Amino acid sequence: MRSEREHLTALQVLCERHPTCYLELSWPTCLTVLGALQTVLRHPQLPPAARQTLRGLVDHVIDMTETVSPGVAAVMRLGDDPAHDVR
């Protein structure tokens, strides 16, 4: 079993060799992941650094979607408002 230090070192090496991670998602999967992240962002105990990273990711995905489909981007933005949650 690897130690926490070994895992951190492995992550640092990965970041140096491959600084960017690309994901290719279908649109339905993208909407599902985005909705899950928007739900996570509402958790009051989410650490500030994680909140900032996730918020940036959610906003980036919505902004990029806006360039190809403003209507879908508008639907994505609804996920930030709990009033639009499916119950």
Phi, psi and omega in degrees: 000135181277150178277167178301321180298319180294321177295319179296317178298316179299320178295318179298318178296315178302315181297325179290320183280324184222084187291345183234140176249123179255136176242139174241115184236147170291160180298317177299321178293319178301315179297322179294313180296316180299315179298321178295318179295321178297325177292316178301321181298341179277348183292124185293339182261009177295125181300145183305319181295319178294319179300315181296317180296312181295319179300317178298319179295313180300312181297321180296315180298317179295316179298319179292323178294323179305326183288337181248336181203088180303327180294317178293321178299321178297319177296318179301320181296333178299334180294345177279350182249112181303340180296339181261009179293145175279132182244000000 
